[in-house]
Amino acid sequence: MDALVALLAPGFKESNWCDQEVGVAIGRQLPIISVRQGLDPYGFIGKYQAVQGVGKTAVQLAKEIFTLFITNPIIGPKITDALVKLLADSYSFDRSKTLIGYIKQSNFLNSKHVTAMKEAVKNNSQVNGSWGVPEQITRLAKQIES
């Protein structure tokens, strides 16, 4: 486990397993996000950032959780590494556009990532031919290399 998303729904509190997983995450000092789905954070999990889940679609909630994790210094670098690798292996123009949008949200881009993305532009036609993606990579490279 690299992080924990606790879906705080009725019945969560009564489950020994749910509290045990939270305890493991706390003990390992991992990022934790609570999602309120009818139950407010309590006990040890009460001190961690919580987001409201009621009334949101799964896509809205996923985007909010992603934004919190991509900027987190513990898991953000791992997510950034994974996104850059996915971009290098992108299988469609649309996927390349989506991935560069996620990558741009990271605070953890480094020269290794820039090199990998430049290689993706040279070696992957789905990155190179994706409208606007090579230019966005060039802009990111200038920011990182300056």
C-alpha positions in Angstrom: 0.0 0.0 0.0 1.3 3.4 -1.0 -1.7 5.4 0.4 -5.1 4.9 1.8 -8.5 6.2 0.7 -11.0 5.4 3.5 -14.6 5.4 2.3 -16.4 6.4 5.4 -19.9 4.9 4.8 -22.3 3.4 7.4 -20.8 0.2 8.7 -17.1 1.3 8.3 -16.9 2.0 12.1 -18.2 -1.4 13.0 -15.7 -3.3 10.8 -12.5 -4.4 12.6 -10.8 -4.7 9.2 -11.4 -1.1 8.2 -9.9 0.3 11.4 -7.0 -2.2 11.1 -6.2 -1.0 7.6 -6.3 2.6 8.8 -4.0 1.7 11.6 -1.5 0.1 9.2 -1.5 3.2 7.0 -1.0 5.4 10.1 1.8 3.2 11.4 3.6 3.3 8.0 3.1 7.1 7.8 1.3 6.9 4.5 -0.9 9.5 3.0 -4.6 9.0 4.0 -7.7 10.6 2.6 -11.1 10.1 4.2 -14.1 10.3 1.9 -17.3 11.2 3.8 -20.1 9.0 2.5 -22.5 9.2 5.4 -20.0 9.0 8.2 -17.7 11.7 9.6 -14.0 10.9 10.4 -13.5 9.7 13.9 -10.7 8.6 16.2 -7.2 8.5 14.6 -8.5 9.0 11.1 -10.2 12.2 12.2 -6.9 14.2 11.9 -6.5 13.4 8.2 -7.8 15.4 5.3 -11.4 14.4 4.4 -13.4 15.2 1.3 -17.1 15.1 0.9 -18.2 12.2 -1.2 -22.0 12.5 -1.0 -23.5 14.0 -4.1 -20.4 13.6 -6.3 -19.9 11.2 -9.2 -17.1 8.7 -9.1 -15.2 10.7 -11.7 -15.5 13.9 -9.7 -14.3 12.2 -6.6 -11.5 10.5 -8.4 -10.2 13.8 -9.8 -10.3 15.4 -6.3 -8.4 12.5 -4.8 -5.9 12.5 -7.6 -5.3 16.2 -7.1 -4.6 15.6 -3.4 -2.2 12.7 -4.0 -0.3 14.2 -7.0 0.8 17.1 -4.8 1.6 14.9 -1.8 5.4 14.7 -1.2 5.2 11.0 -0.2 3.2 9.6 -3.1 3.3 12.4 -5.7 6.8 11.4 -6.9 5.7 7.8 -7.4 2.6 8.9 -9.3 4.7 11.2 -11.5 7.0 8.4 -12.3 4.1 6.1 -13.3 2.4 8.8 -15.4 5.6 9.5 -17.4 6.1 5.8 -18.0 2.5 5.5 -19.2 3.1 8.5 -21.5 6.1 6.8 -23.0 4.0 3.8 -23.8 0.9 5.7 -24.8 -1.2 3.8 -27.4 -3.4 6.7 -28.6 -3.4 10.4 -29.2 -6.2 10.9 -26.7 -4.4 9.0 -24.0 -1.3 11.1 -24.6 -3.3 14.3 -24.2 -4.9 13.0 -21.0 -1.6 11.9 -19.5 0.2 15.1 -20.2 -2.7 16.9 -18.5 -2.1 14.8 -15.4 1.7 15.2 -15.6 1.4 19.0 -15.7 -0.3 18.9 -12.3 2.8 17.4 -10.6 5.2 19.4 -8.5 7.8 16.5 -8.7 8.9 16.6 -12.3 12.6 16.3 -12.7 15.3 16.1 -15.5 14.8 12.3 -15.7 11.2 12.8 -16.4 11.9 15.4 -19.0 14.4 13.1 -20.8 11.8 10.3 -20.8 9.1 12.6 -22.2 11.5 13.9 -24.9 12.3 10.3 -25.9 8.6 9.6 -26.0 8.1 12.4 -28.5 10.9 11.0 -30.7 10.0 7.3 -30.4 6.2 7.1 -30.0 4.0 8.4 -32.8 1.0 8.5 -30.5 2.9 11.1 -28.4 4.5 12.9 -31.2 1.3 13.1 -33.3 -1.0 14.1 -30.4 -2.0 17.7 -31.1 -0.3 20.0 -28.6 1.5 17.3 -26.5 5.0 17.8 -27.9 4.7 21.5 -27.3 3.5 21.0 -23.8 6.5 18.7 -23.1 8.8 21.4 -24.6 7.3 23.9 -22.2 7.6 21.6 -19.2 11.3 20.9 -20.2 12.1 24.6 -20.2 10.6 25.0 -16.8 12.5 22.1 -15.3 15.8 22.8 -17.0 15.9 26.5 -16.1 
